[in-house]
Amino acid sequence: MLRWLLFGLLLYGTGVGLRSGWIEVHWSQMFHEVGFADVDPEKPMNWSEFILERFDVESSKPLRQ
């Protein structure tokens, strides 16, 4: 039970830190390093374009059969 309490406090503290600006995440740089080659690590992340590009039917490649 104590583990769940500490885990909850850790999540709450991380959320407060992100909202308050104490923790800063460079999403575009992280995604580029993970393997998304089409993300420019120098530009800020535009979430709407990133998500829409993933679900765009016209640009998706057909699966090999």
PDB file of N, CA, C and O in Angstrom:
ATOM      1  N   MET A   1       0.821  -1.192   0.000  1.00  0.00           N
ATOM      2  CA  MET A   1       0.000   0.000   0.000  1.00  0.00           C
ATOM      3  C   MET A   1       0.870   1.264   0.000  1.00  0.00           C
ATOM      4  O   MET A   1       0.535   2.268  -0.627  1.00  0.00           O
ATOM      5  N   LEU A   2       1.969   1.186   0.704  1.00  0.00           N
ATOM      6  CA  LEU A   2       2.874   2.325   0.758  1.00  0.00           C
ATOM      7  C   LEU A   2       3.497   2.601  -0.611  1.00  0.00           C
ATOM      8  O   LEU A   2       3.737   3.751  -0.977  1.00  0.00           O
ATOM      9  N   ARG A   3       3.755   1.519  -1.363  1.00  0.00           N
ATOM     10  CA  ARG A   3       4.307   1.689  -2.717  1.00  0.00           C
ATOM     11  C   ARG A   3       3.347   2.470  -3.609  1.00  0.00           C
ATOM     12  O   ARG A   3       3.766   3.348  -4.363  1.00  0.00           O
ATOM     13  N   TRP A   4       2.049   2.143  -3.518  1.00  0.00           N
ATOM     14  CA  TRP A   4       1.064   2.847  -4.342  1.00  0.00           C
ATOM     15  C   TRP A   4       0.973   4.324  -3.962  1.00  0.00           C
ATOM     16  O   TRP A   4       0.821   5.187  -4.826  1.00  0.00           O
ATOM     17  N   LEU A   5       1.068   4.601  -2.681  1.00  0.00           N
ATOM     18  CA  LEU A   5       1.040   5.984  -2.222  1.00  0.00           C
ATOM     19  C   LEU A   5       2.247   6.751  -2.763  1.00  0.00           C
ATOM     20  O   LEU A   5       2.101   7.867  -3.261  1.00  0.00           O
ATOM     21  N   LEU A   6       3.437   6.156  -2.666  1.00  0.00           N
ATOM     22  CA  LEU A   6       4.644   6.813  -3.170  1.00  0.00           C
ATOM     23  C   LEU A   6       4.593   6.972  -4.689  1.00  0.00           C
ATOM     24  O   LEU A   6       5.022   7.996  -5.221  1.00  0.00           O
ATOM     25  N   PHE A   7       4.073   5.969  -5.381  1.00  0.00           N
ATOM     26  CA  PHE A   7       3.932   6.061  -6.840  1.00  0.00           C
ATOM     27  C   PHE A   7       2.961   7.175  -7.217  1.00  0.00           C
ATOM     28  O   PHE A   7       3.213   7.926  -8.159  1.00  0.00           O
ATOM     29  N   GLY A   8       1.863   7.284  -6.492  1.00  0.00           N
ATOM     30  CA  GLY A   8       0.901   8.354  -6.739  1.00  0.00           C
ATOM     31  C   GLY A   8       1.505   9.726  -6.492  1.00  0.00           C
ATOM     32  O   GLY A   8       1.277  10.657  -7.265  1.00  0.00           O
ATOM     33  N   LEU A   9       2.275   9.852  -5.416  1.00  0.00           N
ATOM     34  CA  LEU A   9       2.937  11.127  -5.133  1.00  0.00           C
ATOM     35  C   LEU A   9       3.969  11.470  -6.202  1.00  0.00           C
ATOM     36  O   LEU A   9       4.136  12.637  -6.556  1.00  0.00           O
ATOM     37  N   LEU A  10       4.661  10.456  -6.714  1.00  0.00           N
ATOM     38  CA  LEU A  10       5.625  10.679  -7.785  1.00  0.00           C
ATOM     39  C   LEU A  10       4.928  11.180  -9.055  1.00  0.00           C
ATOM     40  O   LEU A  10       5.401  12.118  -9.696  1.00  0.00           O
ATOM     41  N   LEU A  11       3.820  10.562  -9.410  1.00  0.00           N
ATOM     42  CA  LEU A  11       3.059  11.012 -10.584  1.00  0.00           C
ATOM     43  C   LEU A  11       2.507  12.419 -10.383  1.00  0.00           C
ATOM     44  O   LEU A  11       2.566  13.248 -11.291  1.00  0.00           O
ATOM     45  N   TYR A  12       1.975  12.684  -9.201  1.00  0.00           N
ATOM     46  CA  TYR A  12       1.441  14.012  -8.907  1.00  0.00           C
ATOM     47  C   TYR A  12       2.551  15.066  -8.978  1.00  0.00           C
ATOM     48  O   TYR A  12       2.349  16.135  -9.555  1.00  0.00           O
ATOM     49  N   GLY A  13       3.697  14.778  -8.408  1.00  0.00           N
ATOM     50  CA  GLY A  13       4.817  15.719  -8.436  1.00  0.00           C
ATOM     51  C   GLY A  13       5.324  15.959  -9.844  1.00  0.00           C
ATOM     52  O   GLY A  13       5.684  17.084 -10.192  1.00  0.00           O
ATOM     53  N   THR A  14       5.355  14.915 -10.658  1.00  0.00           N
ATOM     54  CA  THR A  14       5.770  15.081 -12.044  1.00  0.00           C
ATOM     55  C   THR A  14       4.779  15.958 -12.799  1.00  0.00           C
ATOM     56  O   THR A  14       5.180  16.826 -13.574  1.00  0.00           O
ATOM     57  N   GLY A  15       3.492  15.736 -12.577  1.00  0.00           N
ATOM     58  CA  GLY A  15       2.473  16.559 -13.230  1.00  0.00           C
ATOM     59  C   GLY A  15       2.560  18.014 -12.817  1.00  0.00           C
ATOM     60  O   GLY A  15       2.450  18.905 -13.660  1.00  0.00           O
ATOM     61  N   VAL A  16       2.754  18.267 -11.541  1.00  0.00           N
ATOM     62  CA  VAL A  16       2.889  19.642 -11.048  1.00  0.00           C
ATOM     63  C   VAL A  16       4.150  20.289 -11.617  1.00  0.00           C
ATOM     64  O   VAL A  16       4.142  21.462 -11.991  1.00  0.00           O
ATOM     65  N   GLY A  17       5.226  19.518 -11.679  1.00  0.00           N
ATOM     66  CA  GLY A  17       6.478  20.046 -12.228  1.00  0.00           C
ATOM     67  C   GLY A  17       6.376  20.397 -13.698  1.00  0.00           C
ATOM     68  O   GLY A  17       6.917  21.415 -14.130  1.00  0.00           O
ATOM     69  N   LEU A  18       5.688  19.567 -14.476  1.00  0.00           N
ATOM     70  CA  LEU A  18       5.492  19.868 -15.895  1.00  0.00           C
ATOM     71  C   LEU A  18       4.615  21.105 -16.079  1.00  0.00           C
ATOM     72  O   LEU A  18       4.909  21.965 -16.909  1.00  0.00           O
ATOM     73  N   ARG A  19       3.544  21.187 -15.303  1.00  0.00           N
ATOM     74  CA  ARG A  19       2.623  22.318 -15.427  1.00  0.00           C
ATOM     75  C   ARG A  19       3.271  23.625 -14.994  1.00  0.00           C
ATOM     76  O   ARG A  19       3.036  24.670 -15.601  1.00  0.00           O
ATOM     77  N   SER A  20       4.084  23.568 -13.946  1.00  0.00           N
ATOM     78  CA  SER A  20       4.703  24.781 -13.402  1.00  0.00           C
ATOM     79  C   SER A  20       5.946  25.220 -14.161  1.00  0.00           C
ATOM     80  O   SER A  20       6.432  26.335 -13.973  1.00  0.00           O
ATOM     81  N   GLY A  21       6.457  24.348 -15.013  1.00  0.00           N
ATOM     82  CA  GLY A  21       7.637  24.708 -15.782  1.00  0.00           C
ATOM     83  C   GLY A  21       8.948  24.315 -15.135  1.00  0.00           C
ATOM     84  O   GLY A  21      10.018  24.705 -15.603  1.00  0.00           O
ATOM     85  N   TRP A  22       8.872  23.541 -14.059  1.00  0.00           N
ATOM     86  CA  TRP A  22      10.099  23.084 -13.406  1.00  0.00           C
ATOM     87  C   TRP A  22      10.767  21.989 -14.220  1.00  0.00           C
ATOM     88  O   TRP A  22      11.990  21.853 -14.222  1.00  0.00           O
ATOM     89  N   ILE A  23       9.943  21.211 -14.911  1.00  0.00           N
ATOM     90  CA  ILE A  23      10.442  20.130 -15.764  1.00  0.00           C
ATOM     91  C   ILE A  23      10.113  20.505 -17.199  1.00  0.00           C
ATOM     92  O   ILE A  23       8.971  20.842 -17.511  1.00  0.00           O
ATOM     93  N   GLU A  24      11.099  20.446 -18.062  1.00  0.00           N
ATOM     94  CA  GLU A  24      10.902  20.811 -19.459  1.00  0.00           C
ATOM     95  C   GLU A  24      11.282  19.624 -20.333  1.00  0.00           C
ATOM     96  O   GLU A  24      12.388  19.095 -20.225  1.00  0.00           O
ATOM     97  N   VAL A  25      10.366  19.210 -21.193  1.00  0.00           N
ATOM     98  CA  VAL A  25      10.596  18.061 -22.066  1.00  0.00           C
ATOM     99  C   VAL A  25      10.694  18.557 -23.496  1.00  0.00           C
ATOM    100  O   VAL A  25       9.796  19.243 -23.985  1.00  0.00           O
ATOM    101  N   HIS A  26      11.762  18.219 -24.154  1.00  0.00           N
ATOM    102  CA  HIS A  26      11.936  18.549 -25.569  1.00  0.00           C
ATOM    103  C   HIS A  26      11.427  17.363 -26.385  1.00  0.00           C
ATOM    104  O   HIS A  26      12.189  16.468 -26.748  1.00  0.00           O
ATOM    105  N   TRP A  27      10.107  17.376 -26.668  1.00  0.00           N
ATOM    106  CA  TRP A  27       9.458  16.236 -27.302  1.00  0.00           C
ATOM    107  C   TRP A  27      10.019  15.945 -28.683  1.00  0.00           C
ATOM    108  O   TRP A  27      10.225  14.780 -29.023  1.00  0.00           O
ATOM    109  N   SER A  28      10.271  16.969 -29.488  1.00  0.00           N
ATOM    110  CA  SER A  28      10.735  16.729 -30.849  1.00  0.00           C
ATOM    111  C   SER A  28      12.112  16.074 -30.845  1.00  0.00           C
ATOM    112  O   SER A  28      12.374  15.184 -31.654  1.00  0.00           O
ATOM    113  N   GLN A  29      12.979  16.495 -29.959  1.00  0.00           N
ATOM    114  CA  GLN A  29      14.310  15.894 -29.871  1.00  0.00           C
ATOM    115  C   GLN A  29      14.211  14.446 -29.380  1.00  0.00           C
ATOM    116  O   GLN A  29      14.928  13.574 -29.870  1.00  0.00           O
ATOM    117  N   MET A  30      13.332  14.193 -28.423  1.00  0.00           N
ATOM    118  CA  MET A  30      13.169  12.845 -27.903  1.00  0.00           C
ATOM    119  C   MET A  30      12.616  11.900 -28.973  1.00  0.00           C
ATOM    120  O   MET A  30      13.119  10.790 -29.142  1.00  0.00           O
ATOM    121  N   PHE A  31      11.578  12.343 -29.696  1.00  0.00           N
ATOM    122  CA  PHE A  31      11.008  11.497 -30.745  1.00  0.00           C
ATOM    123  C   PHE A  31      12.010  11.241 -31.865  1.00  0.00           C
ATOM    124  O   PHE A  31      12.036  10.144 -32.423  1.00  0.00           O
ATOM    125  N   HIS A  32      12.832  12.224 -32.203  1.00  0.00           N
ATOM    126  CA  HIS A  32      13.844  12.040 -33.236  1.00  0.00           C
ATOM    127  C   HIS A  32      14.871  10.990 -32.797  1.00  0.00           C
ATOM    128  O   HIS A  32      15.282  10.149 -33.596  1.00  0.00           O
ATOM    129  N   GLU A  33      15.280  11.042 -31.542  1.00  0.00           N
ATOM    130  CA  GLU A  33      16.253  10.081 -31.037  1.00  0.00           C
ATOM    131  C   GLU A  33      15.667   8.681 -30.906  1.00  0.00           C
ATOM    132  O   GLU A  33      16.394   7.693 -31.009  1.00  0.00           O
ATOM    133  N   VAL A  34      14.358   8.587 -30.680  1.00  0.00           N
ATOM    134  CA  VAL A  34      13.712   7.284 -30.561  1.00  0.00           C
ATOM    135  C   VAL A  34      13.594   6.597 -31.924  1.00  0.00           C
ATOM    136  O   VAL A  34      13.603   5.368 -31.997  1.00  0.00           O
ATOM    137  N   GLY A  35      13.485   7.372 -32.999  1.00  0.00           N
ATOM    138  CA  GLY A  35      13.414   6.749 -34.313  1.00  0.00           C
ATOM    139  C   GLY A  35      12.429   7.362 -35.282  1.00  0.00           C
ATOM    140  O   GLY A  35      12.294   6.869 -36.402  1.00  0.00           O
ATOM    141  N   PHE A  36      11.740   8.411 -34.898  1.00  0.00           N
ATOM    142  CA  PHE A  36      10.851   9.103 -35.826  1.00  0.00           C
ATOM    143  C   PHE A  36      11.710  10.055 -36.663  1.00  0.00           C
ATOM    144  O   PHE A  36      11.987  11.179 -36.244  1.00  0.00           O
ATOM    145  N   ALA A  37      12.123   9.601 -37.837  1.00  0.00           N
ATOM    146  CA  ALA A  37      13.067  10.361 -38.651  1.00  0.00           C
ATOM    147  C   ALA A  37      12.441  11.613 -39.264  1.00  0.00           C
ATOM    148  O   ALA A  37      13.161  12.552 -39.603  1.00  0.00           O
ATOM    149  N   ASP A  38      11.121  11.646 -39.411  1.00  0.00           N
ATOM    150  CA  ASP A  38      10.488  12.802 -40.039  1.00  0.00           C
ATOM    151  C   ASP A  38      10.263  13.964 -39.074  1.00  0.00           C
ATOM    152  O   ASP A  38       9.743  15.003 -39.480  1.00  0.00           O
ATOM    153  N   VAL A  39      10.640  13.811 -37.820  1.00  0.00           N
ATOM    154  CA  VAL A  39      10.511  14.884 -36.826  1.00  0.00           C
ATOM    155  C   VAL A  39      11.824  15.654 -36.772  1.00  0.00           C
ATOM    156  O   VAL A  39      12.891  15.070 -36.583  1.00  0.00           O
ATOM    157  N   ASP A  40      11.733  16.973 -36.940  1.00  0.00           N
ATOM    158  CA  ASP A  40      12.922  17.819 -36.872  1.00  0.00           C
ATOM    159  C   ASP A  40      13.230  18.132 -35.409  1.00  0.00           C
ATOM    160  O   ASP A  40      12.408  18.747 -34.729  1.00  0.00           O
ATOM    161  N   PRO A  41      14.404  17.719 -34.910  1.00  0.00           N
ATOM    162  CA  PRO A  41      14.690  17.936 -33.486  1.00  0.00           C
ATOM    163  C   PRO A  41      14.906  19.390 -33.118  1.00  0.00           C
ATOM    164  O   PRO A  41      14.877  19.722 -31.933  1.00  0.00           O
ATOM    165  N   GLU A  42      15.122  20.270 -34.079  1.00  0.00           N
ATOM    166  CA  GLU A  42      15.372  21.680 -33.781  1.00  0.00           C
ATOM    167  C   GLU A  42      14.088  22.504 -33.695  1.00  0.00           C
ATOM    168  O   GLU A  42      14.099  23.602 -33.139  1.00  0.00           O
ATOM    169  N   LYS A  43      12.977  21.986 -34.241  1.00  0.00           N
ATOM    170  CA  LYS A  43      11.717  22.728 -34.237  1.00  0.00           C
ATOM    171  C   LYS A  43      10.834  22.249 -33.090  1.00  0.00           C
ATOM    172  O   LYS A  43      10.898  21.078 -32.716  1.00  0.00           O
ATOM    173  N   PRO A  44      10.018  23.125 -32.529  1.00  0.00           N
ATOM    174  CA  PRO A  44       9.088  22.700 -31.472  1.00  0.00           C
ATOM    175  C   PRO A  44       8.069  21.705 -32.027  1.00  0.00           C
ATOM    176  O   PRO A  44       7.754  21.715 -33.217  1.00  0.00           O
ATOM    177  N   MET A  45       7.570  20.858 -31.153  1.00  0.00           N
ATOM    178  CA  MET A  45       6.629  19.812 -31.549  1.00  0.00           C
ATOM    179  C   MET A  45       5.254  20.404 -31.802  1.00  0.00           C
ATOM    180  O   MET A  45       4.702  21.091 -30.942  1.00  0.00           O
ATOM    181  N   ASN A  46       4.695  20.137 -32.988  1.00  0.00           N
ATOM    182  CA  ASN A  46       3.330  20.522 -33.306  1.00  0.00           C
ATOM    183  C   ASN A  46       2.492  19.253 -33.218  1.00  0.00           C
ATOM    184  O   ASN A  46       2.479  18.444 -34.146  1.00  0.00           O
ATOM    185  N   TRP A  47       1.793  19.083 -32.100  1.00  0.00           N
ATOM    186  CA  TRP A  47       1.105  17.824 -31.835  1.00  0.00           C
ATOM    187  C   TRP A  47       0.001  17.533 -32.839  1.00  0.00           C
ATOM    188  O   TRP A  47      -0.183  16.378 -33.222  1.00  0.00           O
ATOM    189  N   SER A  48      -0.732  18.536 -33.273  1.00  0.00           N
ATOM    190  CA  SER A  48      -1.836  18.267 -34.198  1.00  0.00           C
ATOM    191  C   SER A  48      -1.315  17.730 -35.526  1.00  0.00           C
ATOM    192  O   SER A  48      -1.886  16.784 -36.069  1.00  0.00           O
ATOM    193  N   GLU A  49      -0.248  18.312 -36.059  1.00  0.00           N
ATOM    194  CA  GLU A  49       0.321  17.801 -37.309  1.00  0.00           C
ATOM    195  C   GLU A  49       0.910  16.408 -37.118  1.00  0.00           C
ATOM    196  O   GLU A  49       0.746  15.543 -37.979  1.00  0.00           O
ATOM    197  N   PHE A  50       1.589  16.185 -36.006  1.00  0.00           N
ATOM    198  CA  PHE A  50       2.219  14.892 -35.750  1.00  0.00           C
ATOM    199  C   PHE A  50       1.181  13.778 -35.698  1.00  0.00           C
ATOM    200  O   PHE A  50       1.383  12.715 -36.285  1.00  0.00           O
ATOM    201  N   ILE A  51       0.070  14.012 -34.998  1.00  0.00           N
ATOM    202  CA  ILE A  51      -0.960  12.988 -34.859  1.00  0.00           C
ATOM    203  C   ILE A  51      -1.697  12.782 -36.172  1.00  0.00           C
ATOM    204  O   ILE A  51      -1.966  11.644 -36.557  1.00  0.00           O
ATOM    205  N   LEU A  52      -2.029  13.870 -36.866  1.00  0.00           N
ATOM    206  CA  LEU A  52      -2.755  13.735 -38.118  1.00  0.00           C
ATOM    207  C   LEU A  52      -1.926  13.036 -39.197  1.00  0.00           C
ATOM    208  O   LEU A  52      -2.483  12.314 -40.024  1.00  0.00           O
ATOM    209  N   GLU A  53      -0.619  13.236 -39.201  1.00  0.00           N
ATOM    210  CA  GLU A  53       0.228  12.550 -40.172  1.00  0.00           C
ATOM    211  C   GLU A  53       0.246  11.046 -39.924  1.00  0.00           C
ATOM    212  O   GLU A  53       0.370  10.270 -40.871  1.00  0.00           O
ATOM    213  N   ARG A  54       0.127  10.629 -38.691  1.00  0.00           N
ATOM    214  CA  ARG A  54       0.143   9.193 -38.374  1.00  0.00           C
ATOM    215  C   ARG A  54      -1.136   8.504 -38.837  1.00  0.00           C
ATOM    216  O   ARG A  54      -1.101   7.323 -39.182  1.00  0.00           O
ATOM    217  N   PHE A  55      -2.261   9.212 -38.854  1.00  0.00           N
ATOM    218  CA  PHE A  55      -3.536   8.603 -39.196  1.00  0.00           C
ATOM    219  C   PHE A  55      -4.031   8.987 -40.581  1.00  0.00           C
ATOM    220  O   PHE A  55      -5.168   8.675 -40.935  1.00  0.00           O
ATOM    221  N   ASP A  56      -3.200   9.658 -41.369  1.00  0.00           N
ATOM    222  CA  ASP A  56      -3.600  10.053 -42.708  1.00  0.00           C
ATOM    223  C   ASP A  56      -3.665   8.821 -43.603  1.00  0.00           C
ATOM    224  O   ASP A  56      -2.661   8.130 -43.774  1.00  0.00           O
ATOM    225  N   VAL A  57      -4.831   8.539 -44.175  1.00  0.00           N
ATOM    226  CA  VAL A  57      -5.043   7.333 -44.965  1.00  0.00           C
ATOM    227  C   VAL A  57      -4.324   7.415 -46.309  1.00  0.00           C
ATOM    228  O   VAL A  57      -3.803   6.410 -46.792  1.00  0.00           O
ATOM    229  N   GLU A  58      -4.290   8.583 -46.909  1.00  0.00           N
ATOM    230  CA  GLU A  58      -3.694   8.717 -48.235  1.00  0.00           C
ATOM    231  C   GLU A  58      -2.185   8.500 -48.215  1.00  0.00           C
ATOM    232  O   GLU A  58      -1.640   7.936 -49.163  1.00  0.00           O
ATOM    233  N   SER A  59      -1.512   8.924 -47.185  1.00  0.00           N
ATOM    234  CA  SER A  59      -0.063   8.812 -47.134  1.00  0.00           C
ATOM    235  C   SER A  59       0.427   7.496 -46.562  1.00  0.00           C
ATOM    236  O   SER A  59       1.630   7.238 -46.553  1.00  0.00           O
ATOM    237  N   SER A  60      -0.485   6.659 -46.085  1.00  0.00           N
ATOM    238  CA  SER A  60      -0.039   5.394 -45.494  1.00  0.00           C
ATOM    239  C   SER A  60       0.360   4.422 -46.591  1.00  0.00           C
ATOM    240  O   SER A  60      -0.230   4.392 -47.671  1.00  0.00           O
ATOM    241  N   LYS A  61       1.353   3.647 -46.292  1.00  0.00           N
ATOM    242  CA  LYS A  61       1.867   2.676 -47.265  1.00  0.00           C
ATOM    243  C   LYS A  61       1.044   1.392 -47.146  1.00  0.00           C
ATOM    244  O   LYS A  61       0.681   0.988 -46.041  1.00  0.00           O
ATOM    245  N   PRO A  62       0.750   0.751 -48.277  1.00  0.00           N
ATOM    246  CA  PRO A  62       0.015  -0.511 -48.196  1.00  0.00           C
ATOM    247  C   PRO A  62       0.885  -1.614 -47.593  1.00  0.00           C
ATOM    248  O   PRO A  62       2.103  -1.634 -47.766  1.00  0.00           O
ATOM    249  N   LEU A  63       0.243  -2.506 -46.898  1.00  0.00           N
ATOM    250  CA  LEU A  63       0.955  -3.616 -46.288  1.00  0.00           C
ATOM    251  C   LEU A  63       1.307  -4.665 -47.340  1.00  0.00           C
ATOM    252  O   LEU A  63       0.544  -4.907 -48.275  1.00  0.00           O
ATOM    253  N   ARG A  64       2.468  -5.277 -47.172  1.00  0.00           N
ATOM    254  CA  ARG A  64       2.854  -6.355 -48.098  1.00  0.00           C
ATOM    255  C   ARG A  64       2.086  -7.601 -47.733  1.00  0.00           C
ATOM    256  O   ARG A  64       1.859  -7.891 -46.558  1.00  0.00           O
ATOM    257  N   GLN A  65       1.692  -8.329 -48.748  1.00  0.00           N
ATOM    258  CA  GLN A  65       0.949  -9.588 -48.506  1.00  0.00           C
ATOM    259  C   GLN A  65       1.726 -10.753 -49.009  1.00  0.00           C
ATOM    260  O   GLN A  65       1.272 -11.892 -48.898  1.00  0.00           O
TER     261      GLN A  65
END
